[in-house]
């Protein structure tokens, strides 16, 4: 049995189409308000995007890697340059720099830092997230 058709089916659809156009205008207005607010608060928007990238980039760091990343970030912020492997070893209470090399390589593999091979003090934090 087929559903009954009404002569005024078009009349029942029209209000929903009008409602759709009103909703689209409201959404468009909201979008423009959002864009305007974003332009007014560029620094906050950049910070929010940075924090989102942090969360995504540092899933699965070990506690030792997180501690090293924290130290590198703090040292760069404080002095403007990357710490030496010896400074990182001292901060993490490691006895040799080979452990630091392993930690730095792990951070680099995860995209948390970059460095230039064969050059000293070239470690740069890409995204910073403290220990979880």
Buried (B, 14 or more C-beta within 10 A) or exposed (E): EEEEEEEEEEEEEEEEEEEEEEEEEEEEEEEEEEEEEEEEEEEEEEEEEEEEBBEEBBEEBEEBBBBBBBBBBBBBEEEEEBBBBEBBBBBBEBEEBEBBEEBBEBBBEBEBBEBEEEEEBEBEBBBBBEBE
